[in-house]
Amino acid sequence: WQYRGYRIIETIKNNEPDIITIQELNHFKFMLHYLEPLGYEGILKLNTKSKLLEGVAIFYLKEYFDHQTTYFYGKDVEPKLKFDLSALSIVLSHKKTDKSLVICSANLDAKDKKTNRMNKLMHLTNSLKQISGENDDGIIFIGCDLGTDQSSSEYSSIQSGRWFLKEGKDLPKDYEAGYGLNLESAYYPAFYAGKAKKSEPGSTMFKGNCRDYIFYDKEKNVNCSNVLEVPLDKVTNQHKAYPNYVSPSVHYPLMAQFFF
C-alpha cells in the first residue's frame, strides 16, 4: 500500500476530479489525510462482512459543492433488509448552479449470486429514485464495481432496460425498464482508443473483464463530453503485476467529464 496509495493520490492530483467514488477501500484515513489539503471532504461506509475493514467511499471538492445528506445501506443500518449491500449515497448541492446531485458509490460482490446482485440493484435504484425526488429531482451519478461484465443481466438491466424487460429473463420482482431511471454508462458511447465505439472497454482491471462503470442520469440534460482512456491490453500484458506506473491499482481508474 505504501506504493499503491501514493500512486492513487498522484492519479487524483494529476486529473483533478470534482467527485471521486472508491470501492473496496481499506485505507480511508490515509486517503483523507492527503486529499483534505487538496480541498476534498470524504465519507466512508464500511462493509460489515469484510475482515479487512474495507468499504465504499465518496470524496468531493468543498470549493464546488455543499454536502446535504448521507444515506448508508446494508443490514447494519437497514434492519429489514435480507441481504448486505456495500453502498453509500450522498446529496450534494452544486454551488454555481444550485443543482442537486445524488452521488452513489457501490460494490456488488463478484462472488455473489446473480439473483442477489439483481435484488441489490433493485433496492439501490429504488432508493436513488426516492432520494432524487426528495431533493429537487437531483441528478443521479453512480460509480460502481458491478461485479460482472457488460454481457450480464445486471449491466443490461441498467443500460438496456427496455430490451432487458422485453427479454424477460432474470427480472427482479416489480422491475420496470431501467429500474424506472434513464441511466447510461459514460464509457458506452464514448471515444475509446481513438475510435467511436458503442461498447464498454474490454477490461477495467488487470487481466480481468469490464466490471467497473460510471452511470449517469442522461435524461436530465446531462452530457458526457470526455472520458479517461483505460490502459490497452497490449500495454497491460507487458506487466506481471499491479500496481505499477500504468495503473495504481488492479482496477483501472475511470473518469468522465459532465456538463449540465
Helices and strands as residue ranges (DSSP letters): H 2-15, E 19-25, H 28-35, G 36-38, E 40-46, E 55-61, E 65-72, E 86-94, E 100-107, H 114-134, E 139-145, H 153-159, H 161-167, G 177-180, E 183-185, E 191-192, E 195-196, E 212-217, G 218-220, E 223-227, H 233-236, E 256-259
